Structures are given as C-alpha cells and as structure tokens.
C-alpha cells in the first residue's frame, strides 16, 4: 500500500496552490522550493535580455526568480491552465512593477499554440509533466518554441520510483493493526488516480530522456535524486488532516469521511496520529532534473 500519488513538495507535496493543499511555510520554501527554483534556473543558463517560458507556472516561483536573473530587458512568459493562478501572478507582477516584462498565457503544457515557433530562449517546468498525459507532445512543444541553442530545464518527481507497493505502509507509516481500514482509504485515492494509468505514475526517468530525444533535442542530461530515510518530518496532526498528496485528490480528512464511518475513521486516526506527530515512518523520494539543448 502506498500513499496517494505525490507531487514534489514538502508536507503536503504542494505544487502551486489549491483549495485542498495548504500553502508552503517558510521552512518549505527555504528547505525545498527555493533550492528547486535555483537548480532549475541555474540549469537554464539564462543571460540578461533573454526570454523565458515558464510552463505550469503555478504561483510563479520559477518565473519571478527568472526575472531577477534576466535583468531589466529580459522577459518571462507565465503559462498555466489555471486562470486563477495567472491572475495571482499578474497581480503580483503589477505590485512589484514588473508587469511590463511579463506575458500571461492560459494553455496546457502540450498545447502552447499561443507561443510562436522559435520565440523563447529557455523553457522551465516544476512538477508539471506529472499532470500531462501526452508528455511526448509537451516535449515537442517545448522544442518548437525554443530558439536554436535554447535550453529546456525541467524538474519532475518520478512517482513510479517512490510508491513501493507495501501492504503495511500508508503515507509511509506502518498501519499493520489497521491495514483493512487504511486499504479502504487507499482504494478511494486509487479510484481517482488509477495506478499505471494516471499521468503521475505512467513514466520514469528513462521516459523523460526518450521524450526529449524524440522531440529533437541535440544535448540531453538527466540527474536523478533518490532518497530513502527511516524517519519522516514530524507533522502536527491537524495539519496532516488538511494535507493532500496532490491537487487532484481530497485531503486526508476528506478521504477519511468518504471512505470510512466515523468510528472507523477514529480508529485509524488513533493509530496514525502518534506516528505522524513523532515522524515514525519511511520517507521515499525520487526527483529528476532534466536539461536539454535545441541544436
């Protein structure tokens, strides 16, 4: 039994803000999200005055970081499928006096028709392809919009390497005494994101390289970071109840209500709570950084 399919974040595996997933705290930003932003932008090798397309921009973490590196003549295209997130980024850009250097495009990663051919110097993503079924088409779109010599710098969790099937683990915690109850909650998650079919678990690091090569990129590099720890970060119980593995599944509290009776939910919670609050569990992550150059 594995936990719900995860996006790459901390605590609730936050990507860009959703009703079900709390926004990250300072510790999340400093400990995970800022280093990811810096790694993605560093691999993009931006130069002053260039144009970057940030696909699936979310809250604009990568895009706003790029504006600092591109200098006053550089431009950033914020692209996302959520109009609400684009509006949030637009308001933030206006508040900072940066709106003149920004463009906002409502589009999925595999349909970037609003971005002309060979018009940007770099393309970035952060936990975006895990939501895209046709990853090959998305990679071809990245290649199309890049100028010759342009770079794609992508960060993606590789969930198929993270979710080891262990019938006694749920969210990485040992649920042996309440395994039947945990299995029913897990079944709810799997009904929403079927194993092997959902975009979050239908690829690995080799597929990312293959898609980039098939798209036409002439230079490709991938760094895979796998981590397994015999402990987890302690989490306050009330916060854990509000967490969601990713924006497509309900919070743990809502999943309990949907899958179990009140008495059953209390029984599962009594077992899990001390494990969650003391960090007694297994933490497994697999993260990929892919860079590709258009020849």
MIMAR-747879 format. One line per 10 residues: number of its first residue (from 1); for each residue x, y, z of N, C-alpha, C. Coordinates in pm, whole numbers, padded with zeros to 5 digits, m for minus. Example, Ala and Ser with C-alpha at 12.3 -4.5 7.8 and 13.67 -1.06 7.14 Angstrom:
// residues 2
1) 01319/m00569/00780/01230/m00450/00780/01320/m00330/00780; 01285/m00225/00708/01367/m00106/00714/01290/00003/00787
This chain:
// residues 295
1) 00086/m00120/00000/00000/00000/00000/00088/00123/00000; 00063/00212/m00091/00139/00337/m00098/00049/00452/m00063; 00110/00569/m00044/00029/00688/m00019/m00025/00739/m00151; m00115/00838/m00149/m00162/00897/m00273/m00046/00947/m00358; m00065/00943/m00488/00039/00989/m00579/00081/01130/m00542; 00211/01151/m00532/00262/01277/m00479/00320/01366/m00587; 00300/01494/m00568/00378/01590/m00641/00498/01625/m00555; 00588/01699/m00610/00712/01723/m00537/00705/01846/m00451; 00680/01831/m00327/00678/01939/m00233/00715/01886/m00097; 00686/01959/00005/00710/01911/00139/00581/01918/00215
11) 00572/01842/00319/00450/01840/00398/00336/01781/00317; 00265/01861/00243/00154/01815/00163/00188/01801/00017; 00313/01808/m00018/00356/01794/m00156/00290/01899/m00245; 00306/02021/m00206/00241/02136/m00270/00309/02170/m00401; 00231/02205/m00503/00288/02246/m00631/00269/02393/m00657; 00146/02440/m00655/00126/02579/m00689/00005/02639/m00624; m00048/02572/m00525/m00163/02626/m00453/m00292/02565/m00503; m00373/02513/m00413/m00504/02459/m00447/m00589/02463/m00322; m00718/02447/m00341/m00807/02453/m00226/m00779/02342/m00127; m00729/02228/m00176/m00709/02113/m00088/m00571/02108/m00027
21) m00480/02191/m00073/m00342/02179/m00031/m00293/02309/00029; m00250/02307/00156/m00206/02431/00219/m00086/02491/00149; m00075/02622/00154/00042/02689/00100/00164/02656/00184; 00284/02658/00125/00403/02621/00199/00442/02727/00301; 00503/02682/00410/00555/02774/00509/00698/02812/00476; 00757/02894/00562/00894/02940/00537/00991/02824/00530; 00970/02723/00615/01060/02609/00615/01054/02535/00482; 00933/02518/00427/00918/02453/00297/00988/02532/00188; 00971/02665/00190/01032/02749/00088/01184/02742/00095; 01239/02760/00214/01384/02762/00228/01445/02625/00211
31) 01374/02522/00260/01433/02388/00260/01415/02311/00131; 01313/02345/00051/01288/02266/m00069/01261/02352/m00192; 01163/02441/m00185/01119/02509/m00305/01222/02607/m00360; 01286/02684/m00275/01389/02775/m00325/01506/02700/m00387; 01557/02593/m00324/01664/02517/m00390/01623/02458/m00525; 01497/02412/m00535/01450/02362/m00664/01447/02475/m00767; 01393/02590/m00728/01390/02706/m00818/01530/02740/m00866; 01625/02746/m00773/01761/02786/m00810/01826/02682/m00900; 01797/02553/m00874/01855/02447/m00957/01799/02453/m01099; 01669/02472/m01111/01606/02479/m01243/01659/02599/m01321
41) 01664/02714/m01256/01711/02834/m01325/01861/02826/m01356; 01938/02768/m01267/02081/02754/m01295/02106/02667/m01416; 02029/02560/m01430/02045/02470/m01545/01995/02534/m01674; 01907/02632/m01662/01857/02701/m01782/01960/02795/m01842; 02063/02830/m01766/02175/02915/m01811/02122/03044/m01877; 02045/03118/m01802/01985/03241/m01854/02090/03351/m01868; 02068/03436/m01967/02154/03553/m01987/02066/03677/m01988; 02119/03791/m01946/02041/03915/m01945/01978/03943/m02082; 01852/03985/m02078/01783/04022/m02201/01711/03909/m02271; 01724/03787/m02220/01660/03674/m02285/01513/03663/m02244
51) 01443/03568/m02310/01302/03541/m02282/01286/03398/m02233; 01215/03382/m02122/01191/03250/m02066/01042/03221/m02066; 01005/03098/m02098/00869/03048/m02087/00863/02953/m01969; 00785/02987/m01868/00767/02901/m01752/00634/02830/m01766; 00639/02701/m01796/00519/02622/m01823/00464/02566/m01692; 00333/02580/m01671/00274/02538/m01545/00327/02623/m01431; 00324/02751/m01450/00393/02844/m01361/00342/02841/m01218; 00216/02801/m01198/00162/02796/m01062/00161/02934/m00999; 00229/02946/m00884/00235/03073/m00814/00346/03162/m00868; 00420/03115/m00969/00524/03196/m01030/00660/03186/m00963
61) 00683/03083/m00883/00810/03069/m00813/00929/03075/m00909; 00924/02995/m01016/01033/02992/m01114/01035/03123/m01195; 00918/03165/m01239/00909/03281/m01329/00960/03408/m01264; 00919/03434/m01140/00966/03556/m01074/01116/03548/m01043; 01163/03428/m01013/01306/03411/m00993/01384/03439/m01120; 01325/03403/m01234/01391/03427/m01362/01400/03576/m01392; 01299/03653/m01358/01301/03797/m01384/01420/03864/m01318; 01457/03817/m01201/01573/03873/m01132/01701/03846/m01209; 01709/03730/m01272/01831/03689/m01342/01840/03748/m01482; 01726/03779/m01542/01724/03824/m01680/01752/03973/m01695
71) 01746/04046/m01585/01774/04188/m01592/01657/04267/m01647; 01670/04398/m01652/01557/04485/m01689/01508/04467/m01831; 01590/04411/m01919/01545/04391/m02057/01495/04250/m02083; 01503/04163/m01984/01456/04026/m02001/01306/04015/m01982; 01248/03910/m02041/01103/03890/m02035/01071/03747/m01994; 00956/03730/m01930/00910/03598/m01888/00765/03579/m01930; 00737/03462/m01988/00600/03423/m02021/00553/03327/m01914; 00448/03366/m01843/00386/03280/m01741/00277/03199/m01810; 00289/03067/m01810/00188/02982/m01875/00131/02884/m01773; m00002/02870/m01774/m00066/02776/m01682/m00206/02745/m01734
81) m00264/02636/m01685/m00401/02601/m01722/m00501/02666/m01626; m00453/02729/m01521/m00541/02791/m01422/m00543/02942/m01440; m00660/02996/m01473/m00672/03141/m01485/m00654/03208/m01350; m00700/03143/m01243/m00684/03200/m01110/m00537/03219/m01075; m00453/03120/m01106/m00311/03132/m01076/m00245/03238/m01163; m00286/03246/m01289/m00232/03351/m01375/m00272/03489/m01325; m00395/03501/m01278/m00439/03630/m01223/m00359/03665/m01098; m00332/03565/m01016/m00250/03587/m00896/m00110/03637/m00936; m00050/03574/m01035/00084/03615/m01080/00081/03755/m01142; m00025/03783/m01218/m00036/03916/m01281/m00045/04024/m01174
91) m00124/03999/m01069/m00138/04096/m00962/m00005/04116/m00889; 00067/04006/m00868/00196/04016/m00801/00296/04093/m00886; 00294/04069/m01018/00384/04141/m01108/00354/04290/m01108; 00226/04325/m01109/00190/04466/m01104/00236/04531/m00974; 00218/04459/m00864/00256/04513/m00733/00406/04539/m00725; 00484/04460/m00797/00630/04475/m00795/00681/04563/m00909; 00591/04617/m00991/00633/04700/m01104/00699/04622/m01215; 00661/04492/m01229/00726/04405/m01328/00633/04368/m01443; 00511/04415/m01443/00412/04369/m01541/00455/04393/m01685; 00531/04499/m01711/00574/04528/m01847/00670/04426/m01904
101) 00729/04345/m01820/00824/04242/m01864/00761/04104/m01865; 00630/04098/m01841/00563/03969/m01827/00450/03953/m01929; 00430/03830/m01970/00316/03794/m02053/00249/03673/m01987; 00117/03664/m01997/00044/03559/m01928/m00039/03480/m02030; m00016/03348/m02033/m00077/03264/m02135/m00154/03151/m02068; m00282/03140/m02098/m00365/03031/m02048/m00355/02916/m02147; m00284/02809/m02107/m00261/02698/m02200/m00207/02577/m02125; m00242/02456/m02169/m00181/02336/m02114/m00041/02317/m02170; 00038/02236/m02104/00178/02218/m02142/00194/02156/m02280; 00096/02078/m02324/00110/02011/m02453/00037/02084/m02565
111) m00011/02207/m02538/m00079/02287/m02642/m00042/02433/m02622; 00076/02469/m02668/00129/02604/m02647/00120/02688/m02774; 00009/02675/m02845/m00006/02743/m02974/00007/02894/m02961; m00024/02950/m02845/m00015/03096/m02826/00129/03144/m02821; 00224/03053/m02813/00365/03089/m02810/00424/03055/m02947; 00476/03154/m03022/00525/03128/m03158/00646/03036/m03161; 00669/02978/m03278/00789/02896/m03301/00915/02978/m03273; 01015/02912/m03217/01149/02970/m03200/01144/03112/m03143; 01067/03129/m03036/01048/03264/m02981/01103/03283/m02840; 01149/03175/m02775/01199/03188/m02638/01338/03124/m02628
121) 01412/03168/m02527/01548/03118/m02508/01554/03003/m02407; 01452/02991/m02325/01452/02884/m02226/01309/02847/m02191; 01290/02719/m02157/01162/02667/m02109/01187/02599/m01976; 01105/02627/m01877/01119/02564/m01746/00988/02501/m01702; 01000/02395/m01619/00884/02338/m01552/00924/02300/m01410; 00822/02296/m01325/00840/02242/m01189/00717/02160/m01156; 00733/02028/m01155/00622/01936/m01126/00503/01965/m01217; 00527/01959/m01346/00424/01990/m01445/00391/01869/m01532; 00492/01801/m01585/00466/01687/m01673/00393/01574/m01602; 00402/01569/m01469/00328/01466/m01396/00177/01482/m01410
131) 00131/01598/m01456/m00011/01620/m01479/m00050/01601/m01626; 00047/01577/m01712/00023/01575/m01856/00024/01431/m01907; m00085/01390/m01970/m00092/01254/m02023/00001/01238/m02143; m00004/01333/m02237/00078/01323/m02358/00210/01398/m02335; 00299/01336/m02261/00427/01401/m02229/00513/01418/m02353; 00503/01327/m02447/00582/01338/m02570/00542/01464/m02648; 00413/01490/m02654/00367/01610/m02725/00412/01736/m02652; 00408/01735/m02519/00454/01850/m02444/00601/01878/m02473; 00681/01772/m02477/00823/01791/m02504/00845/01846/m02645; 00764/01802/m02739/00775/01857/m02875/00737/02005/m02877
141) 00640/02044/m02797/00603/02185/m02787/00718/02267/m02728; 00784/02214/m02627/00898/02284/m02569/01005/02305/m02676; 01031/02201/m02754/01132/02210/m02860/01090/02314/m02964; 00963/02314/m03000/00913/02405/m03106/00932/02551/m03068; 00900/02588/m02945/00901/02729/m02908/01042/02781/m02880; 01138/02691/m02863/01275/02733/m02833/01348/02780/m02959; 01430/02883/m02943/01520/02924/m03049/01635/02823/m03058; 01704/02816/m03172/01824/02733/m03180/01922/02770/m03068; 01972/02672/m02999/02059/02695/m02885/01984/02714/m02755; 01851/02715/m02761/01769/02732/m02641/01774/02610/m02552
151) 01741/02630/m02423/01751/02523/m02324/01616/02496/m02259; 01587/02369/m02237/01476/02328/m02152/01535/02281/m02020; 01479/02329/m01910/01524/02289/m01776/01402/02247/m01697; 01390/02118/m01673/01269/02061/m01617/01296/01993/m01483; 01205/02009/m01389/01210/01937/m01263/01081/01856/m01249; 01093/01726/m01231/00976/01641/m01218/01000/01531/m01114; 00902/01508/m01026/00910/01390/m00941/00885/01265/m01025; 00950/01156/m00990/00930/01029/m01061/00859/00936/m00965; 00727/00947/m00963/00648/00880/m00861/00652/00729/m00869; 00672/00676/m00989/00673/00531/m01002/00790/00470/m00924
161) 00894/00548/m00901/01007/00501/m00820/00984/00526/m00671; 00886/00608/m00638/00861/00643/m00498/00761/00551/m00432; 00663/00505/m00507/00549/00436/m00449/00569/00285/m00447; 00660/00240/m00363/00683/00096/m00349/00559/00031/m00288; 00514/m00078/m00350/00393/m00146/m00301/00425/m00223/m00174; 00382/m00172/m00062/00400/m00237/00067/00266/m00235/00138; 00201/m00350/00156/00065/m00353/00211/00056/m00304/00355; 00169/m00290/00421/00167/m00247/00562/00197/m00099/00579; 00224/m00027/00469/00256/00114/00477/00147/00199/00413; 00119/00312/00476/00025/00410/00423/00082/00547/00454
171) 00106/00628/00350/00176/00755/00368/00315/00732/00428; 00367/00612/00416/00498/00579/00473/00492/00533/00617; 00373/00525/00676/00357/00483/00815/00309/00338/00822; 00355/00264/00924/00316/00124/00942/00173/00119/00996; 00083/00064/00916/m00058/00056/00955/m00103/m00088/00973; m00011/m00179/01007/m00043/m00321/01018/m00168/m00347/01102; m00182/m00286/01222/m00300/m00318/01303/m00432/m00268/01244; m00425/m00170/01154/m00548/m00114/01095/m00540/m00120/00942; m00475/m00223/00893/m00447/m00232/00750/m00575/m00232/00665; m00680/m00297/00712/m00802/m00305/00633/m00866/m00166/00618
181) m00861/m00086/00723/m00917/00049/00716/m00834/00137/00623; m00702/00130/00638/m00614/00209/00552/m00632/00169/00405; m00655/00042/00380/m00672/m00006/00243/m00795/00056/00179; m00898/00079/00256/m01019/00140/00201/m00997/00287/00166; m00918/00357/00245/m00883/00495/00211/m00796/00496/00086; m00700/00403/00081/m00614/00393/m00036/m00695/00363/m00162; m00797/00278/m00149/m00881/00244/m00264/m00952/00367/m00317; m00990/00458/m00227/m01053/00583/m00271/m00956/00664/m00355; m00831/00678/m00307/m00731/00752/m00384/m00708/00687/m00520; m00701/00553/m00523/m00672/00484/m00648/m00788/00490/m00746
191) m00910/00510/m00694/m01024/00528/m00785/m01015/00661/m00858; m00947/00757/m00796/m00929/00889/m00858/m00807/00890/m00949; m00700/00824/m00904/m00576/00818/m00981/m00532/00672/m00994; m00586/00600/m01095/m00557/00457/m01109/m00408/00431/m01130; m00350/00338/m01057/m00208/00305/m01074/m00179/00260/m01217; m00071/00311/m01274/m00029/00272/m01407/m00097/00347/m01519; m00207/00415/m01490/m00281/00487/m01593/m00276/00638/m01571; m00272/00680/m01448/m00270/00823/m01419/m00137/00883/m01464; m00139/01007/m01518/m00015/01069/m01565/00095/01079/m01460; 00059/01079/m01333/00161/01093/m01230/00245/00968/m01211
201) 00194/00854/m01260/00268/00729/m01239/00283/00649/m01368; 00282/00717/m01481/00295/00644/m01608/00429/00668/m01676; 00530/00712/m01601/00660/00739/m01661/00770/00727/m01557; 00892/00710/m01607/01008/00717/m01519/01113/00806/m01583; 01232/00809/m01524/01337/00898/m01573/01380/00864/m01715; 01378/00737/m01750/01416/00697/m01886/01317/00749/m01990; 01189/00754/m01953/01089/00807/m02044/01112/00956/m02070; 01151/01029/m01967/01179/01172/m01986/01291/01192/m02088; 01397/01113/m02076/01508/01123/m02170/01462/01085/m02311; 01385/00978/m02320/01337/00933/m02452/01249/01039/m02518
211) 01159/01099/m02442/01072/01202/m02499/01153/01322/m02548; 01255/01359/m02473/01339/01471/m02514/01416/01438/m02641; 01467/01318/m02648/01542/01276/m02767/01450/01270/m02889; 01332/01212/m02872/01238/01201/m02983/01190/01338/m03030; 01186/01436/m02939/01142/01571/m02976/01245/01642/m03063; 01371/01597/m03059/01473/01656/m03144/01586/01726/m03072; 01586/01726/m02939/01694/01792/m02866/01827/01724/m02894; 01930/01805/m02911/02060/01752/m02950/02150/01719/m02832; 02127/01782/m02718/02203/01753/m02596/02105/01734/m02481; 02116/01622/m02411/02022/01590/m02304/02101/01539/m02183
221) 02065/01588/m02067/02126/01538/m01943/02017/01524/m01838; 02024/01418/m01759/01925/01398/m01653/01997/01359/m01525; 01961/01427/m01417/02012/01394/m01284/01896/01341/m01201; 01908/01217/m01152/01804/01155/m01071/01850/01152/m00926; 01769/01206/m00838/01799/01208/m00695/01699/01120/m00621; 01745/01009/m00569/01661/00915/m00495/01703/00916/m00349; 01606/00926/m00260/01634/00931/m00117/01537/00840/m00043; 01591/00758/00047/01508/00675/00135/01557/00696/00277; 01466/00735/00365/01500/00759/00505/01408/00678/00595; 01462/00633/00707/01382/00553/00800/01308/00640/00901
231) 01291/00767/00868/01215/00858/00953/01152/00965/00864; 01051/01030/00917/00983/01136/00844/00985/01263/00926; 00955/01374/00863/00943/01500/00934/00817/01496/01021; 00827/01521/01152/00706/01526/01235/00610/01633/01186; 00482/01602/01187/00380/01694/01138/00268/01704/01242; 00226/01824/01279/00111/01837/01369/m00012/01768/01308; m00088/01699/01392/m00199/01619/01342/m00301/01701/01264; m00338/01817/01314/m00437/01899/01245/m00387/01941/01107; m00258/01964/01095/m00201/01997/00964/m00205/01875/00873; m00173/01759/00926/m00174/01636/00848/m00314/01609/00792
241) m00416/01633/00872/m00553/01610/00827/m00586/01696/00705; m00528/01815/00698/m00557/01906/00586/m00474/01879/00462; m00371/01796/00475/m00280/01775/00363/m00342/01689/00254; m00297/01717/00132/m00340/01640/00016/m00216/01597/m00060; m00213/01473/m00106/m00097/01425/m00179/m00069/01508/m00303; m00173/01558/m00367/m00160/01645/m00482/m00294/01713/m00504; m00301/01816/m00588/m00425/01893/m00602/m00544/01816/m00659; m00523/01694/m00709/m00631/01619/m00771/m00702/01524/m00675; m00652/01508/m00555/m00713/01416/m00460/m00758/01492/m00336; m00855/01438/m00262/m00902/01508/m00142/m00798/01509/m00032
251) m00816/01600/00062/m00730/01599/00181/m00750/01469/00255; m00657/01437/00344/m00669/01313/00420/m00797/01313/00503; m00831/01426/00561/m00954/01434/00641/m01077/01406/00555; m01083/01463/00436/m01197/01439/00348/m01200/01294/00300; m01081/01236/00277/m01076/01096/00236/m01128/01005/00346; m01094/01035/00471/m01146/00957/00583/m01299/00962/00585; m01355/01080/00567/m01500/01095/00570/m01568/01020/00457; m01504/01016/00340/m01565/00950/00226/m01551/00798/00230; m01442/00749/00287/m01414/00605/00280/m01457/00527/00403; m01468/00594/00519/m01491/00523/00644/m01607/00583/00722
261) m01661/00503/00811/m01759/00556/00906/m01686/00639/01010; m01760/00715/01090/m01697/00797/01193/m01616/00714/01290; m01669/00601/01331/m01598/00516/01426/m01472/00457/01363; m01481/00418/01237/m01365/00361/01167/m01258/00467/01147; m01301/00589/01112/m01205/00697/01094/m01132/00728/01224; m01205/00724/01336/m01142/00748/01466/m01039/00640/01498; m01071/00516/01463/m00979/00406/01491/m00849/00421/01410; m00861/00455/01283/m00743/00475/01200/m00663/00595/01250; m00733/00701/01287/m00665/00822/01336/m00590/00795/01466; m00648/00718/01556/m00581/00687/01683/m00448/00615/01660
271) m00445/00530/01558/m00320/00460/01528/m00219/00551/01460; m00266/00630/01364/m00175/00711/01284/m00120/00832/01358; m00200/00892/01442/m00162/01021/01499/m00025/01021/01567; 00006/00929/01656/00139/00934/01719/00252/00912/01619; 00229/00831/01516/00332/00809/01414/00359/00938/01337; 00252/01007/01303/00264/01132/01228/00333/01239/01311; 00293/01252/01435/00345/01361/01518/00488/01337/01563; 00532/01210/01566/00670/01181/01603/00759/01150/01482; 00701/01147/01363/00780/01120/01243/00827/00977/01232; 00748/00883/01283/00785/00741/01283/00734/00677/01154
281) 00816/00682/01051/00774/00626/00923/00887/00626/00823; 00858/00581/00703/00956/00572/00594/00931/00683/00494; 01035/00758/00458/01024/00863/00359/01101/00824/00234; 01034/00827/00122/01096/00788/m00004/01069/00896/m00108; 01173/00946/m00175/01155/01045/m00280/01241/01009/m00401; 01193/01046/m00518/01270/01031/m00642/01240/01153/m00728; 01343/01233/m00754/01328/01361/m00823/01424/01368/m00941; 01375/01417/m01052/01457/01425/m01173/01472/01569/m01220; 01595/01607/m01254/01626/01733/m01320/01672/01699/m01461; 01599/01744/m01560/01636/01718/m01700/01670/01851/m01768
291) 01781/01853/m01839/01817/01968/m01922/01836/01919/m02065; 01791/02001/m02159/01801/01964/m02300/01826/02090/m02383; 01912/02076/m02482/01950/02189/m02568/01898/02165/m02709; 01839/02267/m02768/01796/02259/m02906/01910/02299/m02997; 01952/02208/m03082/02067/02234/m03169/02035/02333/m03281
